[in-house]
Each structure stands twice: as C-alpha cells, then as structure tokens.
Amino acid sequence: MRLLFVGDVVGRPGREIVRRAIPQLRRDLELDLVIANAENSAGGAGVSPTTARELLDAGCDVLTGGNHSWDRPEVIEFIDRCPALLRPANFPDGTPGRGSAVVSARDGTPVAVVNLQGRVLMDPLDDPFRIADELVAALAGTARVIVVDFHAEATSEKLAMGWHLDGRVSGVLGTHTHVATADERVLPGGTAYITDAGMTGPMDSVIGVRKEDAVRRFRTQRPVRFTTAEGDVRLHGVVLDVDPATGRALAIRRLRWPDTGAP
C-alpha cells in the first residue's frame, strides 16, 4: 500500500498546487490514499468549509489540522458534518469535530488517521502521549494501518512521539514548522518517521508569508498584517509504503513537486 502525506497547505497557492498535483501523483505513484494537513489552507491561517471541500475535491481523502484549526469561525459548525476533516484529538472534551478517522484506501483496506498537537512552545492541551495511547488501542481492532499527524513545534517532542509509538502505528509524521526535515526513516519497530513533512505553498516566502512582511515584523517587533506569498509554489510531503497485512512501514521518502532539481 502506498500513501501520500501532504505537508501544511498554505493559502490559495497551496490549494492550487494540490489541485494540479494530486490527480497526476495518484496516477504516477499509484497512490492508495492521500492525507493533507489543511490548517493553513484558508488565507494562510485556518481552514474554511470552502477550502476543505476544495482539497477533498482535488483528491485528498483525509484533512488534518493543528493550532490554527479554529481561526475561521465558520468551520466550527462545518467540522461536525465533515468526517474527513480532523482537528487534534487532544483538544478539551466538548470541542467540535473529531481527532481520528478510519477511511478506506483504494483497495478497500481500512486506514486510521490520528491528529495530535504538541504542547512544547504551544497551547497547553491535554497530554498527546496519553491520548495517542488511548486512540491507537481503540483503533487497532479496526485498522492495522494507522498514520499519525503530530502537529508540534519542538523537534524533541516529535522524536519522542515517534519512539513512543514505534511498532504500534505505521507512521508518525510531523507538521507545523513548514520546513521539511531530512531525517525520514523507518524506526526499528516498523514505524515511518519524519520530524516535519514541510509546506505546500510558496517557497519564495518566510514559511508561506511574504518575505517583506516577515522581515518587517522581526525588525520592528510591531504588529504586521501577514499576506500569503505567491512565488515558487511547491508541494512537499512524504510517500509511505506500508504492508497492509501488518501495518509496518516498508519505506518512507520525501516528495517535492514539481522537482526542478533546484533547492
């Protein structure tokens, strides 16, 4: 089984490249399932019903979220009606939406997707390690293939989650920093891991924001209205090969589309 995980989709440029890329990548890579982090898909901050539908219509099967999941108030009622749109499972009880989903891959194999958020240098949510244990135990009887999007700031917290879940899930894939890391590997227990899958959006930017906006904010330390950048738009993510019979990852590799050979 081959899965594609798409790193944080940023604004209109990110949505447009997803719309162009996913149909071709599904054919060329013979993908069985596509997961994308969508928490920045609406104007670079948040997800809306419109942007969620656009990404699902483009060929994404599941959308994950993070600390910007609630930036667009219109998503609050929508998320309960859209089981393919997740938010981190360790938000407080009573939060709208859900933190996991089980979907069917192309051949009908059930695949569980879990969304969690870190706590280091982020909002003090519930313990993601405890919630991970509970969800993985609950989902294990339904799906052998389990993929975790861990939306977190600290590399140490992401690595700890990877080791914590090694052998129990097919992949622990980091999101949030918008910068792809070069540490992809299959851990000894058979869990594919990467600290950050990167950003799907404009590379001619500061993590998706116009360069001049970000520089002005750093230089003045005053509020600056951020605008999503436009130039050099790319899709970043990872491709996982998984044994559906055991749930063990066989391989993980980074993907950049289009890959021009330039940095």
C-alpha positions, 0 to 999 in steps of 0.5 A, spaced: 500 500 500 502 506 498 500 513 501 501 520 500 502 525 506 501 532 504 505 537 508 501 544 511 497 547 505 498 554 505 493 559 502 490 559 495 497 557 492 497 551 496 490 549 494 492 550 487 498 546 487 494 540 490 489 541 485 494 540 479 498 535 483 494 530 486 490 527 480 497 526 476 501 523 483 495 518 484 496 516 477 504 516 477 505 513 484 499 509 484 497 512 490 492 508 495 490 514 499 492 521 500 492 525 507 493 533 507 494 537 513 489 543 511 490 548 517 493 553 513 489 552 507 484 558 508 488 565 507 494 562 510 491 561 517 485 556 518 481 552 514 474 554 511 468 549 509 470 552 502 477 550 502 476 543 505 471 541 500 476 544 495 482 539 497 477 533 498 475 535 491 482 535 488 483 528 491 485 528 498 481 523 502 483 525 509 484 533 512 488 534 518 489 540 522 493 543 528 493 550 532 490 554 527 484 549 526 479 554 529 481 561 526 475 561 521 469 561 525 465 558 520 468 551 520 466 550 527 459 548 525 462 545 518 467 540 522 461 536 525 458 534 518 465 533 515 468 526 517 474 527 513 476 533 516 480 532 523 482 537 528 487 534 534 484 529 538 487 532 544 483 538 544 478 539 551 472 534 551 466 538 548 470 541 542 467 540 535 469 535 530 473 529 531 481 527 532 481 520 528 478 517 522 478 510 519 477 511 511 478 506 506 484 506 501 483 504 494 483 497 495 478 497 500 483 496 506 481 500 512 486 506 514 486 510 521 488 517 521 490 520 528 491 528 529 495 530 535 498 537 537 504 538 541 504 542 547 512 544 547 512 552 545 504 551 544 497 551 547 497 547 553 492 541 551 491 535 554 497 530 554 498 527 546 502 521 549 496 519 553 491 520 548 495 517 542 495 511 547 488 511 548 486 512 540 491 507 537 488 501 542 481 503 540 483 503 533 487 497 532 481 492 532 479 496 526 485 498 522 492 495 522 494 501 518 494 507 522 498 514 520 499 519 525 499 527 524 503 530 530 502 537 529 508 540 534 513 545 534 519 542 538 523 537 534 524 533 541 517 532 542 516 529 535 522 524 536 519 522 542 512 521 539 515 517 534 519 512 539 513 512 543 509 509 538 514 505 534 511 498 532 504 500 534 502 505 528 505 505 521 507 512 521 508 518 525 509 524 521 510 531 523 507 538 521 507 545 523 514 548 522 513 548 514 520 546 513 521 539 511 526 535 515 531 530 512 531 525 517 525 520 514 526 513 516 523 507 518 524 506 526 526 499 528 519 497 530 516 498 523 514 505 524 515 511 518 518 517 521 519 524 519 520 530 524 516 535 519 513 533 512 514 541 510 509 546 506 505 546 500 505 553 498 510 558 496 517 557 497 519 564 495 516 566 502 518 566 510 514 559 511 508 561 506 508 569 508 511 574 504 518 575 505 517 583 506 512 582 511 516 577 515 522 581 515 518 587 517 515 584 523 522 581 526 525 588 525 520 592 528 517 587 533 510 591 531 504 588 529 504 586 521 498 584 517 501 577 514 499 576 506 500 569 503 506 569 498 505 567 491 512 565 488 515 558 487 509 554 489 511 547 491 508 541 494 512 537 499 510 531 503 512 524 504 510 517 500 509 511 505 509 504 503 506 500 508 504 492 508 497 492 509 497 485 512 501 488 518 501 495 518 509 496 518 512 501 514 516 498 508 519 505 506 518 512 507 521 518 502 520 525 501 516 528 495 517 535 492 513 537 486 514 539 481 522 537 482 526 542 478 532 539 481 533 546 484 533 547 492 
